[in-house]
Amino acid sequence: MSISPTALTIGIDVGGTKVLAGVVDSEGQIIFRVRKDTPKNGGPELVQVISEIVNEINQDPKFAGQIKGVGLSWAGLISSDRSTIIDSPNISNCTNFPIGKLISEKVNLPVIVENDASAALWAEFKFGAAKDFNPVMFFIIGTGMGGGLIVDGNLHRGYSGAGAEFGHMIVQKDGQLCGCGTKGCIEQYASGSALLRMARELIQERPAQSANLLQRVENKPENLTGNILTTAARENDEIALAAFKRQADWLGLAMASYTLILDPQAIIIGGGVVDAGDLLIKPAAEAMVKYMPFGKDRNIPKVLAAKFGNDAGLVGAANLARD
């Protein structure tokens, strides 16, 4: 499908608790937003919620006749035809679920479905930090870790549509149990949840140095959050800085390993962890060089922070619906 440059598309970021929709123009600008709760039963109820959002927008006089496609950004495995959800760990009743086809029938518009990390990377490639790089890799780091890859201007989806799941490379045999069912995935060492676990481990390992951080959480390590840890690190708290360094070392190791296989021109790091800035990105880039196979005899990819925040998946999915 190819549509007019002046046409509008709808991007919808579907998560476990909320559905975020936006009308997006050809420059990646969101000109209208809608938010609704994700129904607990998922499946057909979710199809109904998303279809109602699209139809309400279509019936708005200011958008009448201008909406030409819909893109869904989804956390999970997506089929190669970009229509069926193969697996969706955070949303009920959506395994092997042909959601694209079902919504398209209700809204009378073409609908594509894309993995959320790939959709976010596409936004960065078209309008943000990944623009003009080839190949370009993407790590989206939040509670977990997602990944994306663009080669020669195209998203790499692999044979079945499940390619570029960079968060699930095994880096530690018999390591931490991952939500995917495997042990030792990089997601368990370089994600937001891993960072908090490492900080709590460091509190146990270095009690004499932990007073400042413990004071911030009322002596309850379970109260530690990413924001608290980031603030403490920016104020040079020793334990917080050590946690970021430990996480950055793992991330750098992963980037070095992937670079040997994919030889990217740039690696973009996005997700909530970007708020930490150089607390993570700079030491991760340094660790990548340390672990790089063949060392400095090979080209080292640029490591850059993503420019889009929470809107990346929505914008990317909307733009993918234009093609």
Sequence and secondary structure as in RCSB ss.txt:
>XXXX:A:sequence
MSISPTALTIGIDVGGTKVLAGVVDSEGQIIFRVRKDTPKNGGPELVQVISEIVNEINQDPKFAGQIKGVGLSWA
GLISSDRSTIIDSPNISNCTNFPIGKLISEKVNLPVIVENDASAALWAEFKFGAAKDFNPVMFFIIGTGMGGGLI
VDGNLHRGYSGAGAEFGHMIVQKDGQLCGCGTKGCIEQYASGSALLRMARELIQERPAQSANLLQRVENKPENLT
GNILTTAARENDEIALAAFKRQADWLGLAMASYTLILDPQAIIIGGGVVDAGDLLIKPAAEAMVKYMPFGKDRNI
PKVLAAKFGNDAGLVGAANLARD
>XXXX:A:secstr
    TT EEEEEEE SSEEEEEEE TTS EEEEEEEE  TT HHHHHHHHHHHHHHHHHSGGGTTTEEEEEEEES
SEE TTSS EEE TTSTT TTB HHHHHHHHHTS EEEEEHHHHHHHHHHHHSTTTT SSEEEEEESSSEEEEEE
ETTEE   SSS    GGG B STT SB TTS BSBTHHHHSHHHHHHHHHHHHHH GGG HHHHHHTTT GGG  
HHHHHHHHHTT HHHHHHHHHHHHHHHHHHHHHHHHH  SEEEEESGGGGGGGGTHHHHHHHHHHH TTGGGS  
 EEEE S  TTHHHHHHHHHTT 
